[in-house]
């Protein structure tokens, strides 16, 4: 277990806190009061039943937007399909097979499919980006919203609840990996986020949202050493950093006005709390997402009675001027041990730990958020 001064929820992505704690606390207090700031992969059999979860139960007179419903069974199939390829860290055959699958799926739905290719220590890294035009348009939106998740998996089971010991294991980067010790399947981290976004891609294909959307499946997030460079990490968050530095070179990406990151959004009995950088960087969008979830009847998952701080792919996006929020289940450590995803970075992160119910709650919420977004001006 990590020590109390550096809990796992604070070191997942290097814990690169960029905002003063006093500002975060003030903004969070405003958010919790309801005010807004306008400025601002061997497969395990899954026994989860989905028959009774076809539709959300909106609170009061809340009317769900007109679009295809989020199919939680389809999303679960996408999650399991990724796991069937095997563990998917950089430099592995399963990584390449998964990439082929993701490209093919995105081409089925997106108006344009773009690839951002680069290398890290001799290994190919690829972002898959689906460009969805806004309703009534035959060209990309100049101010789209980014929906993103990473698609690679971690090559070592080094989570605080991992049954494997990391003593004597040293990181060895390169095309041969680092002699991976018990690589994780990554059903929740991060096949779940991919499953939600690809099911949303199908929905967006059937009915375009009022705003343009970029579906970013970023690569190389979970590869390297998160503890290097005083917990700033090395070889981590590669795809998000690349997108943040290079998105302006692709005209069809426009200048995104906001972003939503999904990370670990498929576990059974998952809960989600506001994340501090999300609250400070885009309080209006963060509040909207949590309010919509609650109005859809998902207040048991999307909770407002606590908050968390996580370094993740949204850090690079915010630094690039794209105000991005992070929807993520708390990590083991600190005050969240009882509600955390205890299978994080363990070999037990398998499909049987995931739930179609959770995928649907997240998918419904993000779909409703996008379809309620005002067209770009």
Buried (B, 14 or more C-beta within 10 A) or exposed (E): EBEEEBBBBBBBBBBBBEBEEEEBBEBBEBBBEEEBBEEBBEBBEBEBEBEEBEEBEBEEEBEBEEBBBBBBBBBBBBBBBBBBBBBBBBBBEBBBBBBEBBBEBBEEBBBBBBEBEBEBBEBBBBBBBBBBBBBEEEBBBBBBBBBBBBBBBBBBBBBBBBEBEEEEBEBEBEEEBBEBBBBBBBBBBBBBBBBBBBBBBBBBBEEBBBBBBBBBBBBBBBBBBBBBEEBBBBBBBBBBBBBBEBBEEBEBBBEBBBBBBBBBBBBBEBBBBBBBBBBBBBBBBBBBBBBBBBBBBBBEBBBBEBBBBBBBBBBBBBBBEBBBBBBBBBBBBBEBBEBBBBBBBBBBBBBBBBBBBBBBBBBBBBBBBBBBBEBBE
